[in-house]
Amino acid sequence: MGANCDVLVVGGGPAGAAAAIRAAAAGLSVVVCDKASFPRDKTCGDGLTTTALRLLERLGLDPAAVDGWERVDEVVLRSPSGRIVELPLPTDGLYAAVAPRSTLDAALLDVAARRGAEIRQGAALQSLHTNGAGVEATLESGGATLTARYVVAADGMYSTVRRLTGVDGPHLGEWHAFRQYFTGVADRRLWVFFEPDLLPGYAWIFPVSGGRANVGFGLPRRPGESVRPMAGQWRDLLERPSLRAVLGAASPEGHHRAWPIPADLGRAPLSAGRVLFTGDAAGATDPMTGEGIAQALVTGILAVESIADGGSDPAAVGRRYDAAVRHHLARDLRFAAVLGRILASSRGARGAVHAAGLSPWTRRHFVRWMFEDYPRALLFTPSRWHRGAFTGPGAYRSA
Ligand SMILES: Cc1cc2nc3c(=O)[nH]c(=O)nc-3n(C[C@H](O)[C@H](O)[C@H](O)COP(=O)(O)OP(=O)(O)OC[C@H]3O[C@@H](n4cnc5c(N)ncnc54)[C@H](O)[C@@H]3O)c2cc1C
């Protein structure tokens, strides 16, 4: 079955769904293909920052449509010294939440379908050829071909589009992380553990509704470094008194899962002719925390806005997208990489947690900054200052 569209989005995760919703809103015809059938799991901590929540609200996602969605009102940090700092989140809206990716991604893709995007599931991209006027793609499901003016690559860490366009070689990811769900967790706060041997990585216990929790840990990894020792670290971590005190008698569900996180925006080009790379396929995650949902949503939206505004010249669209990502994201991710180096030492992490807990003012502001209430480097980029930039309300105030 052949079809023509303005935009083919490869991948239906947060980056792809955001691109599809934005494309439909701009009056572009859009097809999303994903190799999986939804709902599908994505190995993740499921944590949503304030930026992610504001974007999800803008895109039209209703939290009530997401099974397992849990509002977070308090964050607890555990310093390498064992010191505990409790950080209440503001109450004028939602500043943090946890939403299982199986239900979150399906609900967001539903929004895209309702707005007019055509969704093809169980349809892996197989081949991609560019001709003068567009891109021809073949999908696995029955060898369907599609012709699109532009392709948004939102196909994650092991992007097939990157491989097919030949802009990147094999890539292992700058972080690697483990995750497992637990049932029967009484403590409903969001915990972050800066264990001395994990720095600048960390462990987490994030509450999911129904008394469940998403438990995991992530570590930056050096080029070529094996992740095998992480399996032993994971078993050891789950027995530590620091985590056990929060997990109590909770029991694990199924097996743990592990997945890499690419945190290297700028390593490879953001576009290649009529193809624009977004989310994990662009390496657009925070190099200090490994978070990437907000960044996936931002890049998905910016890619389509660049297509809508850039006209028919792919080079102009690519330049526009590059500039937009530089303005909205690149400086924040560079700044986060610098801060990540401070957290690499026990002393640095202890100092950061201590500073966060100094006073009610530091507690309030640190937690807002930590949860991307405003861009990480906003303070140092006056070109992005505007009224309310540091004090905006949370998301979903009317919910
Ligand atoms: C353990 C772990 C914990 C994390 N915790 C957090 C967290 O708490 N908060 C946070 O913000 N971020 C977190 N992240 C990062 C976050 O999961 C990613 O950055 C985010 O999922 C990127 O979204 P995406 O849309 O770019 O890609 P993905 O969510 O990976 O979606 C890519 C989609 O492309 C599809 N696809 C792949 N290949 C093809 C193909 N050939 N054809 C068609 N479709 C294809 C896949 O099926 C998938 O649906 C975590 C990551 C890990 C590994």
The ligand as a Tripos MOL2 file, in Angstrom:
@<TRIPOS>MOLECULE
LIG
   53    58     1     0     0
SMALL
NO_CHARGES

@<TRIPOS>ATOM
      1 C1         16.5470    2.9230   32.7420 C.3       1 LIG1
      2 C2         16.2400    4.2920   32.1830 C.ar      1 LIG1
      3 C3         15.6150    5.2250   33.0140 C.ar      1 LIG1
      4 C4         15.2500    6.4810   32.4900 C.ar      1 LIG1
      5 N1         14.5420    7.3190   33.3070 N.ar      1 LIG1
      6 C5         14.0800    8.4810   32.8190 C.ar      1 LIG1
      7 C6         13.2350    9.3070   33.6260 C.ar      1 LIG1
      8 O1         12.8720    8.9720   34.7620 O.2       1 LIG1
      9 N2         12.8100   10.4870   33.0980 N.ar      1 LIG1
     10 C7         13.1680   10.8850   31.8450 C.ar      1 LIG1
     11 O2         12.7770   11.9870   31.4310 O.2       1 LIG1
     12 N3         13.9330   10.0940   31.0460 N.ar      1 LIG1
     13 C8         14.3800    8.9010   31.4820 C.ar      1 LIG1
     14 N4         15.1160    8.0750   30.6700 N.ar      1 LIG1
     15 C9         15.3800    8.4770   29.2870 C.3       1 LIG1
     16 C10        14.1310    8.2710   28.4140 C.3       1 LIG1
     17 O3         13.6220    6.9580   28.5910 O.3       1 LIG1
     18 C11        14.4440    8.5110   26.9240 C.3       1 LIG1
     19 O4         15.2660    9.6340   26.7950 O.3       1 LIG1
     20 C12        13.1570    8.7000   26.1110 C.3       1 LIG1
     21 O5         12.3980    7.5200   26.0810 O.3       1 LIG1
     22 C13        13.4820    9.1250   24.6570 C.3       1 LIG1
     23 O6         12.2760    9.1670   23.9190 O.3       1 LIG1
     24 P1         12.2720    8.9410   22.3310 P.3       1 LIG1
     25 O7         10.8820    9.2010   21.8760 O.co2     1 LIG1
     26 O8         13.3880    9.6710   21.7140 O.co2     1 LIG1
     27 O9         12.6520    7.3860   22.1240 O.3       1 LIG1
     28 P2         11.9210    6.0640   22.6320 P.3       1 LIG1
     29 O10        11.0660    6.3500   23.7900 O.co2     1 LIG1
     30 O11        13.0040    5.0550   22.7720 O.co2     1 LIG1
     31 O12        10.9710    5.6590   21.4240 O.3       1 LIG1
     32 C14        11.5100    5.1820   20.2150 C.3       1 LIG1
     33 C15        10.4340    4.4220   19.4630 C.3       1 LIG1
     34 O13        10.9590    4.0770   18.1740 O.3       1 LIG1
     35 C16        10.5220    2.7760   17.8290 C.3       1 LIG1
     36 N5         11.4430    2.2340   16.8360 N.ar      1 LIG1
     37 C17        12.7230    1.8360   17.0190 C.ar      1 LIG1
     38 N6         13.2320    1.3870   15.8590 N.ar      1 LIG1
     39 C18        12.2610    1.5110   14.9210 C.ar      1 LIG1
     40 C19        12.1650    1.2100   13.5270 C.ar      1 LIG1
     41 N7         13.1810    0.6620   12.8590 N.pl3     1 LIG1
     42 N8         11.0130    1.4530   12.8780 N.ar      1 LIG1
     43 C20         9.9500    1.9780   13.5530 C.ar      1 LIG1
     44 N9          9.9790    2.2680   14.8650 N.ar      1 LIG1
     45 C21        11.1160    2.0510   15.5410 C.ar      1 LIG1
     46 C22        10.5220    2.0280   19.1640 C.3       1 LIG1
     47 O14         9.6490    0.8930   19.1210 O.3       1 LIG1
     48 C23        10.0230    3.1210   20.1340 C.3       1 LIG1
     49 O15         8.6150    3.0720   20.3090 O.3       1 LIG1
     50 C24        15.5300    6.8170   31.1460 C.ar      1 LIG1
     51 C25        16.1900    5.9000   30.3190 C.ar      1 LIG1
     52 C26        16.5410    4.6360   30.8260 C.ar      1 LIG1
     53 C27        17.2070    3.6500   29.9240 C.3       1 LIG1
@<TRIPOS>BOND
     1     1     2 1
     2     2     3 ar
     3     2    52 ar
     4     3     4 ar
     5     4     5 ar
     6     4    50 ar
     7     5     6 ar
     8     6     7 ar
     9     6    13 1
    10     7     8 2
    11     7     9 ar
    12     9    10 ar
    13    10    11 2
    14    10    12 ar
    15    12    13 ar
    16    13    14 ar
    17    14    15 1
    18    14    50 ar
    19    15    16 1
    20    16    17 1
    21    16    18 1
    22    18    19 1
    23    18    20 1
    24    20    21 1
    25    20    22 1
    26    22    23 1
    27    23    24 1
    28    24    25 2
    29    24    26 1
    30    24    27 1
    31    27    28 1
    32    28    29 2
    33    28    30 1
    34    28    31 1
    35    31    32 1
    36    32    33 1
    37    33    34 1
    38    33    48 1
    39    34    35 1
    40    35    36 1
    41    35    46 1
    42    36    37 ar
    43    36    45 ar
    44    37    38 ar
    45    38    39 ar
    46    39    40 ar
    47    39    45 ar
    48    40    41 1
    49    40    42 ar
    50    42    43 ar
    51    43    44 ar
    52    44    45 ar
    53    46    47 1
    54    46    48 1
    55    48    49 1
    56    50    51 ar
    57    51    52 ar
    58    52    53 1
@<TRIPOS>SUBSTRUCTURE
     1 LIG1         1 GROUP 0 **** ****
